Amino acid sequence: MSRARKHLQDGPEGANELPTQRWVEQELSGCNFKDKRLERRLRTLLMQMASRPGGTIPIACQDWAGTKAAYRFFDNAKVDEAEILEGHFRATLGRMPQGAEPVLVLHDTTEFSYKREDVDAIGRTTTTFTGRDKDGRPRIRTVCGILMHSSMVVTTDGLPLSPSSVKFW
């Protein structure tokens, strides 16, 4: 069994902890928030979100106070994606096989589009010419949203080791 596969199955040390707690600790061990309260809030959010995978933030947080705290965390100017993902990327490096075993880095760009009256509130992803109306005026379709480019590290056996980078614009 490869070191990466064993690490993912066994998790970090701490047999008395629940698997989700071990995973959160492992993924955040390399984080370095300047404000430790924000780091604690992130740990809490990850535990809540892991308890209801695929659920919305209100479902994961279960009450208005927790939901409001989550939205405040994500809206906090002192928190950015690099701080949130720093520990996760370091944990990914720790799962990478040592020695000559190669890994693959798969890339993808995803477009999140939203319908908004004010497209500048989010940003423009594409503007396309869709033809002309009956009076001959050009019809322009503007899509607003964000783009996310991510890279996933996988072994040649197909075992996902985790994302290695994420960039939003």
C-alpha positions in Angstrom: 0.0 0.0 0.0 1.4 3.4 -0.9 2.2 5.9 1.8 -0.4 8.3 0.4 -3.2 5.7 0.4 -2.3 4.6 4.0 -2.2 8.3 5.2 -5.6 8.9 3.8 -7.1 5.8 5.4 -5.4 6.1 8.8 -5.5 9.9 9.1 -3.3 11.7 11.6 -2.4 10.5 15.1 -5.2 10.6 17.7 -7.2 7.4 17.8 -9.7 8.9 20.3 -10.8 11.6 17.9 -13.6 11.3 15.4 -12.5 10.9 11.7 -13.9 14.3 10.8 -12.0 16.0 13.7 -8.8 14.3 12.6 -9.4 15.4 9.0 -10.0 19.0 10.0 -6.9 19.0 12.2 -4.8 17.5 9.4 -6.0 19.9 6.8 -5.6 23.0 9.0 -2.3 22.1 10.7 -0.4 24.2 8.2 -2.7 27.2 8.4 -1.3 30.4 9.9 -4.0 32.9 10.6 -2.8 36.1 12.2 -6.0 36.1 14.3 -6.4 32.8 16.0 -10.1 33.5 16.5 -10.5 33.3 12.7 -8.7 29.9 12.7 -11.0 28.6 15.4 -14.0 29.8 13.4 -12.7 28.0 10.3 -12.3 24.8 12.3 -15.9 25.1 13.5 -17.2 25.8 10.0 -15.4 22.8 8.5 -16.8 20.5 11.2 -20.3 21.8 10.6 -20.0 21.6 6.8 -18.4 18.1 7.0 -21.4 16.9 9.0 -23.7 17.7 6.1 -21.8 17.4 2.9 -23.4 19.0 -0.1 -25.7 21.0 2.2 -26.0 24.8 2.2 -24.4 26.9 4.9 -27.8 27.4 6.7 -28.3 23.7 6.8 -24.8 22.9 8.0 -24.9 25.6 10.7 -28.5 24.7 11.8 -29.4 28.0 13.4 -29.4 31.7 12.5 -26.5 32.6 14.8 -24.2 29.9 13.3 -25.3 30.9 9.8 -24.7 34.6 10.4 -21.3 33.8 12.0 -20.3 31.7 8.9 -21.3 34.5 6.5 -19.4 37.1 8.6 -16.3 34.8 8.4 -16.5 34.6 4.6 -17.1 38.4 4.4 -14.3 39.3 6.8 -11.6 41.4 5.0 -9.0 39.8 7.2 -9.7 36.4 5.7 -8.7 35.5 2.1 -8.7 32.3 0.1 -4.9 31.9 0.5 -5.2 31.7 4.3 -8.1 29.3 4.2 -6.3 27.0 1.7 -2.7 27.2 3.0 -3.0 24.3 5.4 -5.0 22.2 2.9 -2.2 22.6 0.3 0.5 21.7 2.9 -1.5 18.6 3.8 -1.7 17.7 0.1 2.1 17.9 -0.1 2.3 15.5 2.9 0.1 13.0 1.1 2.3 13.0 -2.0 4.3 9.8 -2.6 8.0 10.0 -1.8 10.6 8.8 -4.3 10.2 8.2 -8.0 6.4 7.6 -8.1 4.9 10.2 -10.4 1.7 12.1 -9.7 -0.7 13.8 -12.1 -1.9 17.3 -11.8 -5.3 17.7 -13.4 -6.6 21.2 -14.2 -10.1 22.5 -14.7 -11.7 25.9 -15.1 -15.3 26.2 -13.9 -17.7 29.1 -14.6 -20.2 30.0 -11.9 -22.9 32.1 -13.6 -25.6 34.1 -11.9 -28.5 36.1 -13.2 -28.4 39.6 -11.9 -29.8 43.0 -13.0 -26.5 44.6 -12.1 -23.8 42.5 -13.8 -21.0 44.6 -12.2 -22.1 43.5 -8.7 -20.4 40.1 -9.3 -18.4 40.5 -12.5 -18.7 39.6 -16.2 -17.5 36.2 -17.4 -18.5 36.5 -21.0 -20.2 38.9 -23.4 -21.4 37.4 -26.7 -23.1 38.8 -29.8 -26.3 36.7 -30.3 -27.6 38.2 -33.6 -29.8 41.2 -34.3 -33.3 42.0 -33.2 -36.1 42.7 -35.7 -35.0 46.4 -35.9 -31.4 45.4 -36.8 -29.9 46.3 -33.4 -27.3 44.0 -32.1 -28.3 41.6 -29.3 -25.7 41.2 -26.6 -25.8 38.6 -23.9 -23.7 39.3 -20.9 -23.1 36.5 -18.3 -22.2 37.6 -14.9 -20.4 35.4 -12.4 -16.9 34.2 -11.3 -14.4 31.8 -12.8 -12.5 29.2 -10.7 -9.4 27.4 -12.0 -8.3 24.5 -9.8 -5.6 21.8 -9.9 -6.1 18.3 -8.4 -3.2 16.0 -7.6 -3.8 12.3 -8.2 -1.6 9.3 -8.2 -1.2 7.2 -11.3 -3.5 4.7 -9.7 -6.2 7.3 -9.6 -6.1 8.1 -5.9 -7.0 11.8 -5.4 -4.6 13.5 -3.0 -6.4 16.8 -2.9 -6.4 20.1 -4.7 -3.1 21.8 -5.1 -4.3 25.2 -6.2 -7.4 27.2 -6.6 -7.7 30.7 -8.2 -10.9 32.7 -8.5 -11.5 35.7 -10.7 
